[in-house]
Amino acid sequence: MQTYELSCKLGLEKRQLYCLTRLIRIQPNDASLYDKRYKLYIKNEQYAKAAVDLLSLCRITHDSIVYISEAYSICHKAGKESDLL
């Protein structure tokens, strides 16, 4: 987590993605990690990966109402509308 925080301060987005991926492997049920990573993917215009993370976030939190509009727009950009069903 310290490496992630340091890479945030330095603005190293690829390192942030790497750190978040490693943290998700260690703590797969931590919704905040998916939230941070999908926002980074959107910032880098990697909509397919952002859609996967956002759908995982919805499964973990069981609060899809909060994310449903954003999930639809991201899945639409990524061409993954069928994954919402």
C-alpha positions as CSV (number, residue, x, y, z in Angstrom):
1,M,0.0,0.0,0.0
2,Q,2.9,2.3,0.7
3,T,4.2,1.9,-2.9
4,Y,0.8,2.7,-4.2
5,E,0.5,5.9,-2.1
6,L,4.0,7.0,-3.2
7,S,3.2,6.4,-6.8
8,C,0.1,8.5,-6.4
9,K,2.2,11.4,-5.0
10,L,4.6,11.1,-7.9
11,G,1.9,10.7,-10.5
12,L,3.0,7.3,-11.8
13,E,-0.2,5.9,-13.2
14,K,1.2,2.7,-14.6
15,R,2.8,2.0,-11.3
16,Q,-0.5,2.7,-9.5
17,L,-2.3,0.2,-11.8
18,Y,0.4,-2.4,-11.1
19,C,0.2,-1.8,-7.3
20,L,-3.6,-2.0,-7.3
21,T,-3.5,-5.2,-9.3
22,R,-1.2,-6.7,-6.7
23,L,-3.3,-5.5,-3.8
24,I,-6.5,-6.9,-5.4
25,R,-4.8,-10.3,-5.6
26,I,-4.0,-10.1,-1.9
27,Q,-7.4,-8.6,-0.8
28,P,-9.9,-9.6,-3.5
29,N,-12.9,-8.4,-1.4
30,D,-11.7,-4.9,-0.8
31,A,-14.1,-2.7,-2.9
32,S,-12.1,0.4,-2.5
33,L,-9.2,-1.1,-4.5
34,Y,-11.5,-1.9,-7.5
35,D,-13.0,1.6,-7.2
36,K,-9.5,3.2,-7.5
37,R,-8.4,1.0,-10.3
38,Y,-11.5,1.4,-12.5
39,K,-11.2,5.2,-12.1
40,L,-7.5,5.0,-13.3
41,Y,-8.6,2.8,-16.2
42,I,-11.2,5.4,-17.2
43,K,-8.6,8.2,-17.0
44,N,-6.4,6.1,-19.3
45,E,-9.3,5.4,-21.6
46,Q,-9.1,1.6,-21.1
47,Y,-12.9,1.2,-21.0
48,A,-13.0,-2.6,-21.3
49,K,-10.8,-3.1,-18.2
50,A,-12.7,-0.4,-16.3
51,A,-16.0,-2.2,-17.1
52,V,-14.7,-5.4,-15.7
53,D,-13.6,-3.7,-12.5
54,L,-16.8,-1.8,-12.1
55,L,-18.8,-5.0,-12.5
56,S,-16.6,-6.7,-9.9
57,L,-17.2,-3.7,-7.7
58,C,-21.0,-4.1,-8.1
59,R,-20.7,-7.8,-7.2
60,I,-18.7,-7.2,-4.1
61,T,-20.7,-4.3,-2.7
62,H,-24.1,-5.6,-3.8
63,D,-25.0,-1.9,-4.3
64,S,-25.4,-1.8,-8.1
65,I,-27.9,1.0,-7.9
66,V,-25.1,3.5,-7.1
67,Y,-23.0,2.4,-10.0
68,I,-25.6,1.3,-12.6
69,S,-25.6,4.5,-14.7
70,E,-21.8,4.7,-14.8
71,A,-21.6,0.9,-15.5
72,Y,-23.9,1.3,-18.5
73,S,-22.0,4.2,-20.0
74,I,-18.6,2.4,-19.5
75,C,-19.9,-0.9,-20.8
76,H,-21.4,0.9,-23.8
77,K,-18.0,2.5,-24.6
78,A,-16.3,-0.8,-24.3
79,G,-18.9,-2.7,-26.3
80,K,-19.8,-4.9,-23.3
81,E,-23.5,-4.1,-22.8
82,S,-24.3,-7.8,-22.6
83,D,-22.2,-8.1,-19.5
84,L,-24.6,-5.9,-17.5
85,L,-27.3,-8.5,-17.7
